[in-house]
Amino acid sequence: MKRVAAMMLLVAAPAVAVDARRSGFDDMSPQLQAMQRDDAANPAMLWVKDGEAMWGRECVRCHGDAATSMRGVATRYPSFDAATQRPITLGQRLATHQRTTSLSPESDALLGIEGYVALQSRGLPIAPPDDPRLQPFRERGEQLFRRRMGQLDLSCAQCHDDHAGQRLGGSTIPQAHPTGYPQYRLEWQAMASLQRRLRSCMNGVRAEPFEYAAPEFAELEIYLKARAAGMRIEAPALRP
């Protein structure tokens, strides 16, 4: 009777939802995963060390210890910028906030300080702001994600939703969750922002890529962060 009762309890127990989302980390080889886990082996940490030095020169006087003041910051971007009445990415916030060092898009200096700030949130869940002002921009980002573009007439969703996990050119198609930016890409032998990755995808489908810091990139990032809400920050990540 006890065995029957136990079986009945198992049958009656509600099914636990399984999160099928995967970080690009999950698709890498064990060797590359080990390289990302080891800060002494992850090439991205070279940029992060430069960012740490910049923090010590230019940021610590106002913001104090980054491990305390910046913890959780990267989980909440893009956020709404009251001055421009638009969403702003973490990189854009850092670039406009900086006073003495020029932080142009995709510069080593910007990637370094962004990587250092993002590092303070490593392991924390992505938590997009619950701000109704962001909703129209998030909707436009989803429209961009699902819109066919370029000479190949493909959308982001066709690759990263419909064919995620399959192979393209010898590589696994990821689900495109932005858990590790900025990240070091072995393909480029350099640190890279999410915007560079998106521009590369646009080039891949033979579409005219948006300019760096274009509003469309912030809109796409807002949607991608909402899509990845609750997943853990890995920055600075390593990718093939």
N, C-alpha and C positions, 0 to 999 in steps of 0.2 A: 504493500500500500504506500509506503514512504517513497518508493521508486516511482510509482505512478503519479503521486502528488508532485514530486520534483519535476517530472516530465511535463505535467500540466502547467506548472509555473513557468517553465522555459518557453512553452508554446504561447502562453498568455503574455509574456514579457514583450514590451514594445520594441520594435526594431530600432537600433541605434544608427543614425545617419552616418555614412562614411564620407569623409571629405575626399573627393577624387582629384582635387587640385594638386598639381605637382610643381615644385620649383624647378628651374633649369638645373639646379644642383642635383636633383634626383636622376637626371638623365645622363650625368657625366660618369666617366669611368672611376673606379675606386682610387686610381692614382691622382686624378684631378681633384676629386673630393678631398683627398688627404692634403693636397697642396693648398686648397682653399682654407681648410681647417687650421693649418699651421701658419701663423703670422710671420714666422721666419722664412717661409718658403713662398708665400703668396706675393707675387710681384706688385700687387696693388698697394702694399704697405709702404713701398718707396714713395709713392705720391702722398700717402697718408702722413708719413713722417714729415714731409715738407709742409703739409697742412698743419700739423701739430706745431711746427716751428713758427708758422705764420700766426697761429692762435696765441702763442707766447709773446710775439712781438706786438700784435695789433688788437687782439680781442680780449685778452685776459683782464685788462684793467677795468673794462666795463662789465664783462660777463663772468669773470671768475673762472673756477675750475670747470672745464667742459664736461667732465664726467658727471657733474651734478646739474649744471645749468642747461646743457644740451641734451640730456637724457630724455628720450621720447619725442624730441623735436622732429626728427626725420619721419616718424610714423604718421605725422599729421599734415604733410605737404602732398600736393598743392593746397594752399589755403586762400581765402579771399583777401585781397589787398584793398583796403578802403580808399587809398590814394588814387588808384587807377580804376577802381570799381570792376576789377577783373581778378581771376585766379592768378596766383604767382607760385612758381616752383621753388624748391629749396635753393637750387643754384641761382635763380634770379634774385631771391631774397638776399643771399650772401653777396652777390655782385653789387646790388644797389646799396647794401649796408656798409660795404667796405669803403674806407676813406683814403687810404694811402697806396694800396696796391691795386693796379688795374686788373680786373677779373673779367676778361673777355670770354665769350662763350667758347667752351671746349678747350680753354687754355689749361696748361698744367697747374697753374696757381689756383684756378677755380676748382678743378677736379680734386686737387689736394685738400683744400679746405672743406669742400663738400664731403669728400670721403672721410675726413677726420670727424666732422660733425655727425655724419651718418653712422660712423663706427660707435658712437655713444649710445645708439639705439639698437645695436646688434642683439638679436634674440627677442626683441619686443614685437608684439603683433602690429601689423599695419592697421591704423585707426583713422580713416578719413574723417574730416570734420563734419559734424552734423549741423551744417550751415545751409539753410534754404537758399541763400544767395548763390550757392555753387550749383544748384540743381540744373538750371538751363545750360550751363557749361558742361556738366556731366552728360546731359542728354546729347549735346552736340558731339561730345567725345565718343559716345556710343555709336552715333550715326557715322562718324568717320571710321570707326573700327569695322563697321559692317558695309561700308561703301566700297564698291568696286572702283579700281583706279588703274591707271597706267595702260601700256600697250598689251599687257597680259590680262587685263580686265579681272584682277583678283582683289579680294578684300582681306583685311587682317583676319577676320573671323573664319574665312575659308581655310586658311592655313592653321591658325592657332586654336580654333574650336573644332572644326570639322575633321582635320587631319593631324591633330596633335598626337605625338607618339610614333608617327610613321617616319619614314626616312626620306630625306631630300638631299641629294648631292653627298651622300655618305654620312650625313648628320641627322640626329633625331630632331624632329620639329617640336619645339617646346610649346607649352601652353601660354607663354608670353606674360608671366606674372612678374612685375617689377620689384622683386624682393631684394636685389643686390646692387642697386646702382648708387654711385658710380662703380663700375666694375672693370677689371682687367680682362681684355680679350686676347687670347693667344693668337687669334687670326690677325689682329692688328698690331700685336706686340706693344700695346699701349693701354692706358686707362681711358675709359669712354663713358659718356653720359647716356642716359636713356634717349635723349634727342638724337645722338649720333646713331644709336641702334635703329631708331625709327626711320631716320633718313636712309640708312643702309637698306632697310626693307623696301622703302619706296623706290630706291634705285633698282632693287632686285625685280620689281614688277614693272620697271621701265616707266615710272611716273616721275614727274618733276617734284623733287622734295621741297618741303617748306623750308624757309630760312630758319637758322638757329634763333631761338627766342620768339618764334612766330606764335600767335595765340592758339593756333590749332594744336601745337604740341602740349601746351598746358591743359587744353581740353581733353586730349587723348590720355594724358597722364592721370587726370582726375578720374576718368572712367576706368583705366587700368588699375588704379589704386582701389577703387570701389570693388572691382572684380576680384581683387586679391585681399580684401579686408580680412583680418584675422591671421593671415599668413605671417611668418616671422621674417623680420629684417635680417639680411645676411651681409650687408655692406661692410667692407668692400668685397664683392664677390669675384670669383674667377670663372671665366667661361671659355670654351674652346675657340 
